[in-house]
Amino acid sequence: MNNYLNEINGFIDSKKDEIIDLWKEIVNLESFTADKQSVNVVANRLKTEFVKEGFDVELIDVGPNGNTLVATLGLDRGKEPVIFSGHMDTVFKNGTFGENPFRIEGDKAYGPGALDMKGGIVIALYVIKALNSIGYDERPLKVILSGDEESGHEGSTGEKALLDAAKGGYCAFNMETALVDNSLCTGRKGRIGCVVEIEGVETHAGNDFAGGRNAIEEMAHKILEIQKLTNLDEGITASVSVISGGRIPNAIPKDCKIDVDIRFDKVEDMDSIKQKVNDICTKTYVDGTTTKVRYIAQLMAFETTENVMKFYDFVNEVCEENGFEKFGSKILGGSSDASYLTIANVPTICAFGVQGQWNHTAREYALVDSMFERAKIISTIVLNLDKFKY
C-alpha cells in the first residue's frame, strides 16, 4: 500500500481549505457538555459527514448527556477494525466567546473545542476520506465519539457505550489534543471527582455554643483523612480543591461542602479508593452531624500496557520509514476515554489530534498546519498496519 502515500499526501493538500471550513463549522456549533441538545446537534452534523463516506452510523442515547456516535465502514472485510475515538463535547458554556467564535490568527486557531477536541475529529474524518479516495479496503474503519467525556459520563451509560463499541478493535487512534512537543500519550491517570456535604446544627455562637453541631469542624477531620489518601509511590493523589460552609461569623455553621479531585494510575485502584472515601465519610467526629458523598465524575485510568507500547514503537517505525519525525512518549495526569479502549484490550495511543495547548482555558489554541500533517501521518500508519503484530 506504500505506493499510495503520494496520493494520500496530495489528497490532504488539495483539501486544506475544505478541512478548515469544516473545522470552523463544527467549532461554531458549540457543544457544552451539560447541554445535551447542543452536543446532539454536532453529533447529527458529523453523522451526515460519515454517511457520505459510506458509514453505517448509530447515535446511542446514553441518558441525560449527549449521544455517543458509533460509525462503521467495511464490516465485511473480515478483519478487526481500526478505531478512531474521541469526544464531541467541550467544557465551555455556549456563548462564552460570542457568536461564531472560531478564528485563525497567524498559525493558530482559536475557539471552544478547536483544540479539545473538534480538531482531532476533523483529522479523523479526513484520514477516512483520504483512505476512501484510494480505495482502501484492508480493514474495517470504526469511529467512536462520546457526547459526555468532559463531564466524566456523569449519570450516563456513556462508559458502557464506549466499551461495547470498542470490543474487537485491532488498534485505536484516540484523537485527543496533541502536545506541542510532538509527544504521543501512552498513559493517563484515572480520575474520581466527588462532593462531600455535611449537615450540622446552627445555633448562636455565644448564647448556645453547646447546642450547635459544627459542620466545618466535622469536615476538617474528614479533609485531613481524604488528603492522606495521597500515595505518590502508588500514583494516587487526593486534593480537596474547593470548600464552602457557614453563613455568618457569630453562628455555629450548619453546613459545609467540599469538592475533591482524586487521580490514580491503575484501573484496579478505582473501587478501593471509593471504598476508602466512603469509610472516611461514614465515620463521625462531631456527634449530631450527618455526611453525604456524591461521585460526580469518574474516568478510568489509561494504563501503559505492553500492547500500547508495541503500538507506539510501531508508529515510530512507520514514521521513520516514511520521512516523518518520530514521536516522543508521555504519561499525562489528565484523563480521557482512551482508558475504555485499553480496558477493551485494544492497543491504543492517545493525543493523535491537532497540536496545541492551554486546554480548558480562554487561551486554548490549535496549530493549524498540524491538522494536515497529522492526517498524513495517521493515513500512512493505517496503510502499514499489515506489519503491526501484537
N, C-alpha and C positions, 0 to 999 in steps of 0.2 A: 504493500500500500504506500510505501515511501515515495513512489513516483507521483503521487497526488499532492505532495506537500506544496509545490509551487502553485498548483491550482487553488489549494486552501488559502495560502497567503494572498494570492491575487483576489480571491473572493472577498476576504475580510477587508482588504484595502479598498475594494470597489464599493463597499457598503458602509464606509465610515460615517458619512452624513446620515444615512438611514439609522445606523446604530445610535448616534447622538440624538436624533429626533425621537426614537422610541424611548430612550433613557429619559429624556426631558418629559415626555408624556407620562411615563409611569411615575416619575418623581412628583410631578404636579398633581397626579391623582393621589392625594395624601391618604395615608392609611395608619392612623394612630391605633396602637394595639388594643386600646379599650373601646374602640369604635368599630364594632363588628360590621356594620353596613359599609363603611368606607373601605375596610380591608377586602370585603367581598366584591366591591367594585373593581379593585385591582385584580383579584382572582379571576373575575369574569373577563377582564380585558386580556389577561395572559392566556386564558383558555382559548380565546379567539386566535391568538398567535400560534399556539401549539396545534390546534385543529388544522390550521393552514398547512402545517408541516406534516400532516397525516397522523397525528397522535390521537389515540382514544383518551379522553380526559374525564376524570371524575372529580367533582367537588364534594368533599366529605364534610358534612355538618358535625362539628365536634362539640357543640353546646353553645355557651354564651359568647364565645370568641369567634374570630374569623375562621372561615373554612380552610381545610387542608386540600391543596391541589395535588392530584396524582395523575400524571400523564405518561402513557406508554406507547412505544412505536416498535414494531417488528417482533412481537412475541413469538411469531412462527419461525424465528431464526435459529431456534434450537440451542441457544447458549444462555448463560446467565447475563442479565442486563448490566450495562454501565449506568450508574446513577449520578444525577446532578441534583443537589439538595440545597435548601436554604429557607428563607422566610420572607414573607411579603409585608409584614407589619413593621412600624417604626416606633420609636419612643416619643416622638414629638406630637403634641396635640395639634389637630388640624387647625390651620390658620396661624400658627406660631410665627411664620415668616412672611405673612401676607399672601396675596394671590399669586399664582404661578411662580413659586419660589425658586425653581431651578434656574441656575445661571452659570455661565462659564466666564472666568476671569483668568486670562493667561493660560497656563497649563492645568488649571484646577477647575473642578466642577463643584458647585455648592447646592444645597437643598436637602430637605428631610428625606433621608434614605438614599441620597445619591451615592454615598459610600456604604451605608449599613442598612439593607444590602441590595438595593434595587439594581445597582451597577452590576453586581455578580449575577443576578437573574438574567439581565440582558446579555451578558457574556455567554452564559449557558445556552440561551436561545440561539445566539449567532454561531456558536460551535455546532449546534444541531443543524442550523441552516447550511453551514459550510459543508458538513458531512453529507447532508442530503444532496447538495449540489454536485457532488462527485459520485453519487450513487452508493454510498457506504451502506453495507448490509451484513457486516460481520457479526454484530451483536445487537440485541435489543437495546433501546435507549429509554431511560426512565427518568422522569422529573418528579421530585417530591418537594413541595413548597408549603411550609407551615404558615398559618394565619395568626399564630399567637405565641411565637417564640419569645418575643420581648417581654411578655407577661409571665413567662415560665409555665405556660399552659395551665394557668391557674383556673381551676374549676372546670376544665375541659377534658375531652378524651384525645387531645392532640398528640400526646405521647404514644398512645396505642395506635393511632393512625399512622404515625411515622414508623413505628416498629413493624407493623403489619406490611406496610408498603416496601420497607427496606429488605425484608427477608428474601434470601436467594440472590442478592446482588453480587456481581463479580468484583466490583470496586466502586468507590464513590468519591466524587469531587464535591466537597461542601463549599459553596460559593460565597462564603462569608468574607468580610473585609480582609483584604490582603495588606501585609505590612510593607512599609516604605523601604525597609532594608532588604527586601526580596526574600524573606524567610517564609516558609510554609509552617502551618501549625500542626504539630504531630501529637498534641495532648492539651487538654484543658481541665481545669478544676470543675467539679460539680458545685452546685450552689443550693443552699436552703435559705429561703427568706421567711422569717416568721415575725409575728406580732404577739407580744405578751402584754396582757392587760390585768391590772389588779384593782379590785374594788375594796375600799375600807369603809370607815365611818367618819363623816365630817362633824367636828364639834369646834367650839370656840377654844382657841389655844390657851387662853388664860382662865376662863371660867369653868371649863370642863375638859381639861387636858386628859385626865384618866379615862374619860368616856370615849375618846377618839380612838380610831384604829388607822394608823398612819400608812397609807398605801405606798408612799415614797420610801419609807423605812423598809417595808417588806420587799419592795423592788430592789433596793440597794443590795440586800442579801443575794437576791437572785442574779443581779447583774454580775457580781463577783464570781458566782458559780458558773455562769454562762461563759464569762471570759476565760475561765480555767479550762474550757474545752479545747482551747488552742493547744496544738501539739505540732510544732514546726517539723520535728523529725518524721512525723506521720503525714505531713502535708495538710494538716487541718488548721484552719483559722476561724476564730469566732469573734465578731465585732458587734458590740451594742452601739449602734450608729446614730440613733435618734431617740430622745427621751422627752416626754411631756408629762406634767402632773400638777395637781394642786390648783387652787383658784385664787386665794389671797394669802398674804403673809401671816395673818393672825388667826388662821383656821387650820386644824389638823386636816391634811389632804385626804380626800375620799377616793381619789383615783390616780393612777399612774400608768403610762403606756410606753413601751419601748419597741423599736424596730431592730431586728437582729439580722446580720448577714453572716452566714457560715459557708466556708469553702472547704472542699475535700478532694483528694486525688483519686480515690478508688470507689468504684460503683458500690462495692460491698459496705462502704462506710455510711451510706445514707441512713439506713434503717437504725443502725446502732447510735448514730448521732441524734436522730429524732427521739429515740428512747431516752437518751440522757437528758435532752431538753425537757421531755415530759416528766422525768423524775425530778428535775430541779423545780419545775412548776408545781408539782404535786406537794412538795414539802412546804410547810407553813412556819414562818418565823414569828409573825405578829398575829396572835390569836384574833379571830374575827375578820380577817381579810380573806378574800377569795381570788383565785388566779385562773385565767383562761389563756390558752395559747392557740393561735391560728397560723397555719402554714399557708403563705400566700404566693410563694414562687418556689418551684423545685425543678432543677435541671441536673441530670445525671453527669458524672464525670466522663470525659472523653479520654479513655485510657490509652497510653502509648504501648500498644500491643506489638508483638513480633511481626504480625502481618501489616500493621500500619507502617512500621519501619521498612519492611520489604517493599511496600508500595512506594514509599518515599525514595528509597535507593533506586528503584526502577525509574521513577520520574526523572531523577537526576541523570541517569544513564541515557535516557532518551534526549534530554536537553543537551547533554554534552555531544551526543552523536549528530545532533541536528542544528548546532550553532547557536543554541540559546544559553543564557547564563544559568549556571547551576544555582539551585535554591539552598538557602540555609534552613535550619530547623529550630523551632522554638516551642516550648510548652508555656501556655498562657494561663493567667488566673481567671480571665473572663470565660463564661460558659457559652455553649452553643449546642444545637441539635445534632452536631456530629456524633455526640455520645450515643444516640439511639441507633445510629448506623453500625457503630462498632459493637454495641450490645447485640445487634442482629448478625454479628460475625461477618460484616462486610469491611474489607480493608478500606480505610477512609483517611483522606487528608483534608484538613480544614484550611481556610484562608486562601482559597483559589480565586477569589473575586477581584474587584478593582482595587488598586492600591490607594492608600490614603491614611489619614489619621484624625485624631480628636473625636472619635465616636461618641455619640450621645451628647454632644455639646453644640453650641451655636457656631463653633469654628470648624465643624466637621467638613472635610473636603475630600475629593477623589481626584487622582491624577488621570487626566483624560486619555493620554496615549496608552496607559496600561490596559484600558479596555480592549484595544486592538491586539496588543502584544499577548495578553492572557488568552484571548480567543484562539490565536495561532498556536500557542504552546499547548493548550488543552486538546485542540484538534489533533496535533501531532502525537500527543501521548495516546489518545484513543486509537489512532491509526497504527500504533505499535503494540497494542495490548496483547496480540498473539504471542509476544515474547515474555509477558508477565506471568510468572508461575509462583504459586504460594501453597 
